[in-house]
Amino acid sequence: MEKEKEFSELLVDNAGFLKPFAINLTKNNETANDLYQETLYKALANKEKYNSGTNIKAWLFTIMRNIFINDYRRNAKRKTVFDNTPEDYLINMRQVSVSNSAESTLRLKEIEAAIENLPETFKVPFRLYYEGYKYQEIAEYLDEPLGTIKSRIHFARKLLKEQINRY
């Protein structure tokens, strides 16, 4: 019971920063409020997955980001229209051309391998940046100065450009 109370207090103390992040993601106050509430609900529903001492802000950011991405994907699927011709073509209103998924998959694997080959001091901040965290969030999470984080991400990009073959 004490652990639940401690988690609830930690959640209440750290929930305030989620509102601006939700607005930044959604660009709409009403949708941001829904995202904020759903994030808090999921955090409470999954409190047993939170490890004491872990950065709760990063944990909450991840929950919110994942909810936002899943909602975005769900909405994109809703915009898919069926053409009732005998061939049953799928027409996605936003898609202009068909992409070669095999080429994209190979390219993604090449990028992932290049990221894994980065030195640890560059890999960790770059991976967080690559996953969608802002510079300030990364600096707070890694307990490093903001300038250091920006510099490391800049050098990581430079190293990646050298490693990845251009077509």
N, C-alpha and C positions, 0 to 999 in steps of 0.2 A: 504494500500500500504506500509506503514511504517513497519507493522508487517511482510510482505513478504520479505522486504529488510533485516530486522533484522534476519529472519530465514535463508535467503540465506547466509548472512555473517557468522552466527553461523555454518551453514553446511560446508562452505568453510574452516573455521578455524579449524573444527574438523574432516574433512574427511581424513586427512593424516594418521591417525592411522589405518584406515580400510584396506589399502593395505597389511601390514604385516599379519593382521588377515585373509585376503582372501587367501594369499599364504599359511598360516598355515593350513587352512581348506582344500584347494584344492590340495596342493603339486604340483602345475603346474602354471607357470607364465601366460600363455594365458588364462586358465580357471579363474585364480584369477582376471585378468583384466576384464573379462566378469562379474564376480560376483561383483566386485567393482563398475562397471558402472551401473549394474542393481540395486544395493543397493542405489546408489545416485539417480537414476531415481525414484525408489519407494519412497524414502524419499521426493523428490520434489513433486511427484504425491500425496502423503499423508500428505503434510505439515499441513493441517488443523487438523490432528489428533495429532500433536505434541503440548503438553501443555507447554507454556512458563514457564521457571524455572525448567523444568524437565531435568534430566541428558541426554543430547543429545548423549553422547558417548554410554550409555547403550541402548538408543533407536535405534541408528544406528547398534550397535552390534546385537540387537535382529532382526532387519530387515535382516541383512546379514545372520545370523544363520538360520533364517526361510527360506530364499531363498535357501540356501545351502541344507538344509534338504529336502525341496520340490523337488529340482532338483535330489537329491540322490534317493528319493522314485520314482520319474518319471523314472529315468534310470533303477532302479531295476525292475520296471514293464515291461520295454522294453526288458529286458533279459529273460522274461518268454516266453517259447516256447510251442506251441500247438502240441500235438501228435495227428495225425489224425486217431487214432483207433476209433472204434465205441464208446468207453467210453469217448473220448475226455479228456484224462488226461492232467493236467497242469504240466509242468516240469520247475522248476526254476533252472537254472544252478548252482547257488550258494548254494542252499539249499541241505543239505545232508540227513536230516531226517525231519519227520513231527513232529511238536511240538503240545503239548496239550494246546490249547489256553485258556481253562477254568482254568487249573492249573496256567498258567502264569498270567491270569487276577486276580485270587485270591491272588497270590503272590504279584502282583503289588499293589493291594488294601491294603494288609498287610503292605507293605513298606510305602505307602502314609499315612496310619493311624499312623504309628510309627513316621514319619516325623512331622506330625501335633501335636503329643504329646510332641515333643521336647520343651524345654524352648525357649522363643522368642529370646534370645541372641544367641542361637545355630541354631535355625530354619532358620532365615533369611539368614545368610551366607551360610548355608548348602544347602538351596533350590537354591540359585544362583549358587553354585558350581554344584549341581545336574543338573541344566539346561544348564551347559556347559561353564559358565564363569570361567576365570582364577583367581587365587588368587589375583593378582595385580589389576585386573578389579574390583573385589569385594571390595578390600580395598579402592580403589578410590571412588567407588560408595557409600559405607557406611561411608566414611571418617574416617576410622580406620587404625591403623598401620598394616602392612603386617603380622607381627608375631602374632598379636591378631587374625586376620582372620584365619591363618593357625591353630592356637591353637583351636579356636572355632569349626572349621570343623573337626579337629582330635577328639575332645571330642564328637561332634555330632555323628561321626561314631561309637565311642565306645559305646555311649548310644543306638544307633540303633542296634548294634550287640547284646546287652543285651536284647532288646525288641523283636527282631524278632526271632521267633522259627525256628530252623534249622531242616531240615528233615534228 
